[in-house]
Amino acid sequence: MATNRLQILQQMLDQDPDNSFARYGLAMEYANSGRLDEAIAEYRTLLAKDENYAAAYFHGGQTLEKLGQIEEAREIYEKGIEVTARKGDAHTRAEIEAALNLLPV
C-alpha cells in the first residue's frame, strides 16, 4: 500500500511540482517508511517553495532529530516558530516549541 501512496504522490508532483500538499505527503511517506534522507529532501524542497507550510517545520525537525542532526533540527524548529508566530498559528507553534525544548543543550 505504501508504494501505491508513494507512486500516487509522485505522480501528483510530476503533474504539479508546486503542490505543497502532495510534497508534504510524499515527505511523510518517506519518513514513515524509514527513508529519512529522502524525507528531509522533500521537506526542504517544500519549505523552499512554501515557507508557510507550518507542519513541515515540525515533522522536518523530527526527521532531522532521527538522523542525529540536532543543530539542523534546532534551526528548522526556530524558523517554524517564526513562521507560525507570524501566521498566528498558536497550536503548531506550541508543538514546535515543545519539540525545541526537548532537544539536548
N, CA, C and O atoms as a GROMACS GRO file, in nm:
protein
  420
    1MET      N    1   0.082  -0.121   0.000
    1MET     CA    2   0.000   0.000   0.000
    1MET      C    3   0.086   0.126   0.000
    1MET      O    4   0.055   0.222  -0.070
    2ALA      N    5   0.194   0.126   0.080
    2ALA     CA    6   0.278   0.245   0.085
    2ALA      C    7   0.335   0.278  -0.052
    2ALA      O    8   0.344   0.395  -0.090
    3THR      N    9   0.373   0.176  -0.127
    3THR     CA   10   0.426   0.201  -0.261
    3THR      C   11   0.322   0.271  -0.345
    3THR      O   12   0.355   0.363  -0.420
    4ASN      N   13   0.198   0.228  -0.335
    4ASN     CA   14   0.092   0.294  -0.412
    4ASN      C   15   0.078   0.441  -0.372
    4ASN      O   16   0.064   0.527  -0.459
    5ARG      N   17   0.083   0.470  -0.243
    5ARG     CA   18   0.075   0.609  -0.198
    5ARG      C   19   0.194   0.688  -0.251
    5ARG      O   20   0.178   0.801  -0.298
    6LEU      N   21   0.312   0.628  -0.243
    6LEU     CA   22   0.431   0.697  -0.295
    6LEU      C   23   0.416   0.725  -0.444
    6LEU      O   24   0.449   0.834  -0.490
    7GLN      N   25   0.369   0.628  -0.518
    7GLN     CA   26   0.352   0.645  -0.662
    7GLN      C   27   0.248   0.752  -0.692
    7GLN      O   28   0.268   0.836  -0.781
    8ILE      N   29   0.139   0.750  -0.620
    8ILE     CA   30   0.033   0.850  -0.643
    8ILE      C   31   0.084   0.990  -0.613
    8ILE      O   32   0.062   1.082  -0.691
    9LEU      N   33   0.151   1.005  -0.500
    9LEU     CA   34   0.204   1.136  -0.463
    9LEU      C   35   0.309   1.184  -0.563
    9LEU      O   36   0.312   1.302  -0.599
   10GLN      N   37   0.394   1.093  -0.608
   10GLN     CA   38   0.495   1.131  -0.707
   10GLN      C   39   0.429   1.172  -0.839
   10GLN      O   40   0.474   1.267  -0.904
   11GLN      N   41   0.325   1.101  -0.878
   11GLN     CA   42   0.252   1.138  -1.000
   11GLN      C   43   0.190   1.277  -0.986
   11GLN      O   44   0.191   1.357  -1.079
   12MET      N   45   0.135   1.304  -0.868
   12MET     CA   46   0.077   1.436  -0.844
   12MET      C   47   0.184   1.545  -0.859
   12MET      O   48   0.159   1.650  -0.917
   13LEU      N   49   0.303   1.518  -0.806
   13LEU     CA   50   0.411   1.616  -0.815
   13LEU      C   51   0.466   1.627  -0.956
   13LEU      O   52   0.510   1.734  -0.998
   14ASP      N   53   0.464   1.517  -1.030
   14ASP     CA   54   0.506   1.523  -1.169
   14ASP      C   55   0.415   1.616  -1.248
   14ASP      O   56   0.459   1.688  -1.338
   15GLN      N   57   0.286   1.614  -1.214
   15GLN     CA   58   0.188   1.699  -1.282
   15GLN      C   59   0.193   1.843  -1.231
   15GLN      O   60   0.168   1.937  -1.307
   16ASP      N   61   0.225   1.859  -1.103
   16ASP     CA   62   0.228   1.992  -1.044
   16ASP      C   63   0.336   1.998  -0.936
   16ASP      O   64   0.308   1.972  -0.819
   17PRO      N   65   0.460   2.032  -0.973
   17PRO     CA   66   0.571   2.034  -0.878
   17PRO      C   67   0.552   2.132  -0.761
   17PRO      O   68   0.621   2.121  -0.660
   18ASP      N   69   0.459   2.225  -0.775
   18ASP     CA   70   0.435   2.322  -0.668
   18ASP      C   71   0.321   2.282  -0.575
   18ASP      O   72   0.275   2.364  -0.495
   19ASN      N   73   0.275   2.159  -0.583
   19ASN     CA   74   0.166   2.110  -0.500
   19ASN      C   75   0.221   2.081  -0.360
   19ASN      O   76   0.277   1.974  -0.335
   20SER      N   77   0.203   2.176  -0.270
   20SER     CA   78   0.258   2.164  -0.134
   20SER      C   79   0.201   2.045  -0.059
   20SER      O   80   0.274   1.976   0.012
   21PHE      N   81   0.073   2.020  -0.074
   21PHE     CA   82   0.010   1.908  -0.004
   21PHE      C   83   0.071   1.775  -0.048
   21PHE      O   84   0.100   1.689   0.035
   22ALA      N   85   0.088   1.757  -0.178
   22ALA     CA   86   0.147   1.633  -0.229
   22ALA      C   87   0.291   1.618  -0.185
   22ALA      O   88   0.334   1.508  -0.150
   23ARG      N   89   0.368   1.727  -0.186
   23ARG     CA   90   0.508   1.720  -0.145
   23ARG      C   91   0.517   1.687   0.005
   23ARG      O   92   0.603   1.608   0.045
   24TYR      N   93   0.431   1.745   0.085
   24TYR     CA   94   0.428   1.714   0.229
   24TYR      C   95   0.392   1.568   0.249
   24TYR      O   96   0.453   1.498   0.330
   25GLY      N   97   0.292   1.521   0.176
   25GLY     CA   98   0.252   1.381   0.185
   25GLY      C   99   0.364   1.286   0.146
   25GLY      O  100   0.385   1.184   0.211
   26LEU      N  101   0.437   1.321   0.040
   26LEU     CA  102   0.550   1.239  -0.002
   26LEU      C  103   0.658   1.237   0.105
   26LEU      O  104   0.712   1.131   0.135
   27ALA      N  105   0.688   1.352   0.163
   27ALA     CA  106   0.787   1.358   0.271
   27ALA      C  107   0.744   1.270   0.389
   27ALA      O  108   0.825   1.197   0.446
   28MET      N  109   0.617   1.278   0.424
   28MET     CA  110   0.566   1.197   0.535
   28MET      C  111   0.575   1.047   0.504
   28MET      O  112   0.613   0.968   0.590
   29GLU      N  113   0.541   1.009   0.382
   29GLU     CA  114   0.550   0.868   0.342
   29GLU      C  115   0.694   0.820   0.348
   29GLU      O  116   0.721   0.710   0.397
   30TYR      N  117   0.787   0.901   0.299
   30TYR     CA  118   0.928   0.864   0.308
   30TYR      C  119   0.969   0.847   0.455
   30TYR      O  120   1.033   0.749   0.491
   31ALA      N  121   0.932   0.943   0.538
   31ALA     CA  122   0.969   0.935   0.680
   31ALA      C  123   0.909   0.812   0.746
   31ALA      O  124   0.976   0.742   0.822
   32ASN      N  125   0.783   0.785   0.717
   32ASN     CA  126   0.716   0.670   0.778
   32ASN      C  127   0.772   0.536   0.733
   32ASN      O  128   0.759   0.436   0.803
   33SER      N  129   0.834   0.535   0.615
   33SER     CA  130   0.891   0.410   0.565
   33SER      C  131   1.042   0.402   0.593
   33SER      O  132   1.110   0.312   0.543
   34GLY      N  133   1.095   0.496   0.672
   34GLY     CA  134   1.234   0.491   0.712
   34GLY      C  135   1.331   0.551   0.611
   34GLY      O  136   1.452   0.542   0.629
   35ARG      N  137   1.279   0.612   0.508
   35ARG     CA  138   1.364   0.675   0.406
   35ARG      C  139   1.386   0.822   0.445
   35ARG      O  140   1.338   0.914   0.378
   36LEU      N  141   1.459   0.840   0.554
   36LEU     CA  142   1.470   0.970   0.618
   36LEU      C  143   1.543   1.074   0.534
   36LEU      O  144   1.504   1.191   0.534
   37ASP      N  145   1.648   1.035   0.465
   37ASP     CA  146   1.719   1.131   0.381
   37ASP      C  147   1.629   1.184   0.270
   37ASP      O  148   1.632   1.303   0.239
   38GLU      N  149   1.550   1.096   0.212
   38GLU     CA  150   1.456   1.139   0.108
   38GLU      C  151   1.347   1.228   0.167
   38GLU      O  152   1.304   1.324   0.104
   39ALA      N  153   1.304   1.195   0.288
   39ALA     CA  154   1.204   1.278   0.355
   39ALA      C  155   1.256   1.419   0.377
   39ALA      O  156   1.187   1.517   0.350
   40ILE      N  157   1.379   1.430   0.427
   40ILE     CA  158   1.438   1.561   0.452
   40ILE      C  159   1.450   1.640   0.322
   40ILE      O  160   1.423   1.760   0.320
   41ALA      N  161   1.489   1.574   0.216
   41ALA     CA  162   1.500   1.644   0.087
   41ALA      C  163   1.364   1.701   0.046
   41ALA      O  164   1.357   1.812  -0.005
   42GLU      N  165   1.257   1.626   0.067
   42GLU     CA  166   1.124   1.674   0.032
   42GLU      C  167   1.078   1.787   0.123
   42GLU      O  168   1.019   1.885   0.076
   43TYR      N  169   1.104   1.775   0.253
   43TYR     CA  170   1.068   1.884   0.345
   43TYR      C  171   1.142   2.012   0.305
   43TYR      O  172   1.084   2.120   0.305
   44ARG      N  173   1.270   2.000   0.272
   44ARG     CA  174   1.348   2.118   0.234
   44ARG      C  175   1.294   2.180   0.105
   44ARG      O  176   1.283   2.302   0.094
   45THR      N  177   1.262   2.095   0.008
   45THR     CA  178   1.206   2.146  -0.117
   45THR      C  179   1.073   2.215  -0.091
   45THR      O  180   1.046   2.322  -0.144
   46LEU      N  181   0.990   2.152  -0.009
   46LEU     CA  182   0.860   2.211   0.025
   46LEU      C  183   0.877   2.348   0.088
   46LEU      O  184   0.811   2.444   0.047
   47LEU      N  185   0.964   2.358   0.187
   47LEU     CA  186   0.980   2.485   0.258
   47LEU      C  187   1.046   2.592   0.171
   47LEU      O  188   1.024   2.711   0.191
   48ALA      N  189   1.126   2.549   0.076
   48ALA     CA  190   1.185   2.646  -0.018
   48ALA      C  191   1.078   2.705  -0.109
   48ALA      O  192   1.087   2.821  -0.150
   49LYS      N  193   0.977   2.625  -0.141
   49LYS     CA  194   0.869   2.671  -0.229
   49LYS      C  195   0.753   2.734  -0.153
   49LYS      O  196   0.685   2.822  -0.205
   50ASP      N  197   0.732   2.690  -0.028
   50ASP     CA  198   0.618   2.736   0.050
   50ASP      C  199   0.661   2.746   0.196
   50ASP      O  200   0.637   2.656   0.276
   51GLU      N  201   0.723   2.858   0.230
   51GLU     CA  202   0.778   2.873   0.366
   51GLU      C  203   0.671   2.880   0.474
   51GLU      O  204   0.704   2.874   0.593
   52ASN      N  205   0.546   2.892   0.437
   52ASN     CA  206   0.439   2.900   0.536
   52ASN      C  207   0.375   2.765   0.569
   52ASN      O  208   0.278   2.760   0.645
   53TYR      N  209   0.426   2.656   0.514
   53TYR     CA  210   0.369   2.523   0.540
   53TYR      C  211   0.418   2.476   0.677
   53TYR      O  212   0.517   2.403   0.689
   54ALA      N  213   0.348   2.519   0.779
   54ALA     CA  214   0.394   2.507   0.918
   54ALA      C  215   0.423   2.364   0.962
   54ALA      O  216   0.522   2.341   1.033
   55ALA      N  217   0.342   2.269   0.924
   55ALA     CA  218   0.362   2.131   0.969
   55ALA      C  219   0.496   2.075   0.922
   55ALA      O  220   0.551   1.986   0.986
   56ALA      N  221   0.547   2.125   0.811
   56ALA     CA  222   0.674   2.076   0.759
   56ALA      C  223   0.790   2.111   0.852
   56ALA      O  224   0.891   2.040   0.856
   57TYR      N  225   0.777   2.219   0.926
   57TYR     CA  226   0.882   2.255   1.021
   57TYR      C  227   0.886   2.154   1.136
   57TYR      O  228   0.993   2.110   1.177
   58PHE      N  229   0.770   2.118   1.186
   58PHE     CA  230   0.764   2.022   1.297
   58PHE      C  231   0.814   1.886   1.252
   58PHE      O  232   0.904   1.829   1.314
   59HIS      N  233   0.757   1.834   1.144
   59HIS     CA  234   0.793   1.699   1.101
   59HIS      C  235   0.932   1.693   1.039
   59HIS      O  236   1.002   1.592   1.051
   60GLY      N  237   0.973   1.801   0.974
   60GLY     CA  238   1.110   1.807   0.925
   60GLY      C  239   1.210   1.805   1.040
   60GLY      O  240   1.312   1.736   1.033
   61GLY      N  241   1.180   1.879   1.145
   61GLY     CA  242   1.266   1.878   1.263
   61GLY      C  243   1.271   1.741   1.329
   61GLY      O  244   1.377   1.696   1.371
   62GLN      N  245   1.158   1.677   1.338
   62GLN     CA  246   1.153   1.543   1.396
   62GLN      C  247   1.240   1.446   1.316
   62GLN      O  248   1.311   1.363   1.372
   63THR      N  249   1.232   1.458   1.185
   63THR     CA  250   1.310   1.369   1.099
   63THR      C  251   1.459   1.398   1.113
   63THR      O  252   1.540   1.305   1.117
   64LEU      N  253   1.496   1.524   1.119
   64LEU     CA  254   1.636   1.559   1.141
   64LEU      C  255   1.686   1.504   1.274
   64LEU      O  256   1.800   1.457   1.284
   65GLU      N  257   1.602   1.509   1.376
   65GLU     CA  258   1.641   1.451   1.506
   65GLU      C  259   1.670   1.302   1.491
   65GLU      O  260   1.770   1.253   1.545
   66LYS      N  261   1.585   1.231   1.419
   66LYS     CA  262   1.606   1.086   1.399
   66LYS      C  263   1.737   1.059   1.328
   66LYS      O  264   1.800   0.956   1.351
   67LEU      N  265   1.778   1.151   1.244
   67LEU     CA  266   1.906   1.136   1.173
   67LEU      C  267   2.025   1.182   1.258
   67LEU      O  268   2.139   1.172   1.214
   68GLY      N  269   1.997   1.232   1.379
   68GLY     CA  270   2.102   1.279   1.467
   68GLY      C  271   2.153   1.418   1.432
   68GLY      O  272   2.258   1.459   1.481
   69GLN      N  273   2.082   1.489   1.348
   69GLN     CA  274   2.121   1.623   1.305
   69GLN      C  275   2.052   1.727   1.394
   69GLN      O  276   1.961   1.798   1.352
   70ILE      N  277   2.098   1.733   1.517
   70ILE     CA  278   2.031   1.811   1.620
   70ILE      C  279   2.036   1.961   1.591
   70ILE      O  280   1.935   2.030   1.609
   71GLU      N  281   2.149   2.012   1.549
   71GLU     CA  282   2.158   2.157   1.523
   71GLU      C  283   2.069   2.197   1.406
   71GLU      O  284   2.008   2.304   1.408
   72GLU      N  285   2.061   2.112   1.304
   72GLU     CA  286   1.973   2.140   1.191
   72GLU      C  287   1.827   2.135   1.236
   72GLU      O  288   1.745   2.215   1.190
   73ALA      N  289   1.795   2.041   1.325
   73ALA     CA  290   1.660   2.033   1.379
   73ALA      C  291   1.628   2.161   1.456
   73ALA      O  292   1.518   2.216   1.443
   74ARG      N  293   1.723   2.206   1.535
   74ARG     CA  294   1.703   2.329   1.613
   74ARG      C  295   1.673   2.446   1.519
   74ARG      O  296   1.583   2.526   1.544
   75GLU      N  297   1.750   2.456   1.410
   75GLU     CA  298   1.731   2.565   1.315
   75GLU      C  299   1.593   2.560   1.249
   75GLU      O  300   1.527   2.663   1.235
   76ILE      N  301   1.549   2.442   1.209
   76ILE     CA  302   1.419   2.432   1.143
   76ILE      C  303   1.307   2.461   1.243
   76ILE      O  304   1.207   2.523   1.206
   77TYR      N  305   1.323   2.416   1.367
   77TYR     CA  306   1.222   2.449   1.469
   77TYR      C  307   1.215   2.600   1.492
   77TYR      O  308   1.106   2.657   1.499
   78GLU      N  309   1.330   2.664   1.503
   78GLU     CA  310   1.332   2.809   1.527
   78GLU      C  311   1.266   2.884   1.412
   78GLU      O  312   1.191   2.980   1.435
   79LYS      N  313   1.293   2.843   1.290
   79LYS     CA  314   1.229   2.906   1.174
   79LYS      C  315   1.078   2.879   1.178
   79LYS      O  316   0.998   2.968   1.146
   80GLY      N  317   1.040   2.759   1.215
   80GLY     CA  318   0.898   2.725   1.226
   80GLY      C  319   0.826   2.809   1.330
   80GLY      O  320   0.710   2.846   1.310
   81ILE      N  321   0.892   2.840   1.438
   81ILE     CA  322   0.833   2.925   1.541
   81ILE      C  323   0.810   3.065   1.486
   81ILE      O  324   0.706   3.126   1.509
   82GLU      N  325   0.908   3.116   1.412
   82GLU     CA  326   0.892   3.248   1.350
   82GLU      C  327   0.772   3.250   1.254
   82GLU      O  328   0.690   3.342   1.258
   83VAL      N  329   0.763   3.149   1.170
   83VAL     CA  330   0.657   3.143   1.070
   83VAL      C  331   0.520   3.131   1.137
   83VAL      O  332   0.427   3.202   1.100
   84THR      N  333   0.508   3.042   1.234
   84THR     CA  334   0.379   3.022   1.298
   84THR      C  335   0.338   3.143   1.382
   84THR      O  336   0.219   3.173   1.394
   85ALA      N  337   0.435   3.212   1.440
   85ALA     CA  338   0.404   3.335   1.514
   85ALA      C  339   0.349   3.440   1.417
   85ALA      O  340   0.251   3.507   1.447
   86ARG      N  341   0.414   3.453   1.303
   86ARG     CA  342   0.370   3.550   1.203
   86ARG      C  343   0.231   3.516   1.150
   86ARG      O  344   0.150   3.606   1.124
   87LYS      N  345   0.204   3.389   1.133
   87LYS     CA  346   0.074   3.344   1.080
   87LYS      C  347  -0.036   3.340   1.186
   87LYS      O  348  -0.154   3.333   1.153
   88GLY      N  349   0.002   3.345   1.313
   88GLY     CA  350  -0.097   3.334   1.419
   88GLY      C  351  -0.142   3.190   1.444
   88GLY      O  352  -0.252   3.168   1.494
   89ASP      N  353  -0.058   3.094   1.410
   89ASP     CA  354  -0.089   2.952   1.427
   89ASP      C  355  -0.036   2.905   1.563
   89ASP      O  356   0.071   2.844   1.571
   90ALA      N  357  -0.111   2.935   1.666
   90ALA     CA  358  -0.065   2.909   1.803
   90ALA      C  359  -0.049   2.760   1.832
   90ALA      O  360   0.042   2.720   1.904
   91HIS      N  361  -0.136   2.677   1.777
   91HIS     CA  362  -0.129   2.532   1.803
   91HIS      C  363   0.001   2.472   1.750
   91HIS      O  364   0.073   2.405   1.824
   92THR      N  365   0.030   2.497   1.624
   92THR     CA  366   0.152   2.442   1.565
   92THR      C  367   0.275   2.504   1.630
   92THR      O  368   0.376   2.437   1.651
   93ARG      N  369   0.267   2.632   1.661
   93ARG     CA  370   0.380   2.698   1.728
   93ARG      C  371   0.409   2.629   1.861
   93ARG      O  372   0.525   2.604   1.893
   94ALA      N  373   0.306   2.597   1.938
   94ALA     CA  374   0.325   2.530   2.066
   94ALA      C  375   0.389   2.392   2.047
   94ALA      O  376   0.476   2.353   2.125
   95GLU      N  377   0.347   2.320   1.945
   95GLU     CA  378   0.406   2.188   1.918
   95GLU      C  379   0.554   2.202   1.884
   95GLU      O  380   0.637   2.125   1.933
   96ILE      N  381   0.587   2.299   1.801
   96ILE     CA  382   0.726   2.318   1.761
   96ILE      C  383   0.810   2.364   1.881
   96ILE      O  384   0.922   2.318   1.899
   97GLU      N  385   0.755   2.455   1.962
   97GLU     CA  386   0.827   2.500   2.082
   97GLU      C  387   0.854   2.384   2.176
   97GLU      O  388   0.963   2.375   2.234
   98ALA      N  389   0.757   2.295   2.194
   98ALA     CA  390   0.776   2.180   2.281
   98ALA      C  391   0.886   2.090   2.227
   98ALA      O  392   0.970   2.042   2.304
   99ALA      N  393   0.888   2.068   2.097
   99ALA     CA  394   0.993   1.985   2.036
   99ALA      C  395   1.129   2.050   2.054
   99ALA      O  396   1.227   1.982   2.085
  100LEU      N  397   1.136   2.180   2.035
  100LEU     CA  398   1.261   2.254   2.051
  100LEU      C  399   1.311   2.244   2.195
  100LEU      O  400   1.431   2.225   2.219
  101ASN      N  401   1.221   2.256   2.289
  101ASN     CA  402   1.259   2.250   2.432
  101ASN      C  403   1.309   2.112   2.474
  101ASN      O  404   1.380   2.099   2.574
  102LEU      N  405   1.273   2.008   2.398
  102LEU     CA  406   1.318   1.872   2.430
  102LEU      C  407   1.456   1.839   2.372
  102LEU      O  408   1.514   1.736   2.406
  103LEU      N  409   1.507   1.926   2.286
  103LEU     CA  410   1.639   1.900   2.229
  103LEU      C  411   1.747   1.910   2.335
  103LEU      O  412   1.736   1.991   2.427
  104PRO      N  413   1.850   1.828   2.323
  104PRO     CA  414   1.962   1.840   2.418
  104PRO      C  415   2.032   1.975   2.399
  104PRO      O  416   2.038   2.031   2.290
  105VAL      N  417   2.084   2.025   2.509
  105VAL     CA  418   2.153   2.155   2.507
  105VAL      C  419   2.289   2.143   2.456
  105VAL      O  420   2.361   2.242   2.448
   0.00000   0.00000   0.00000
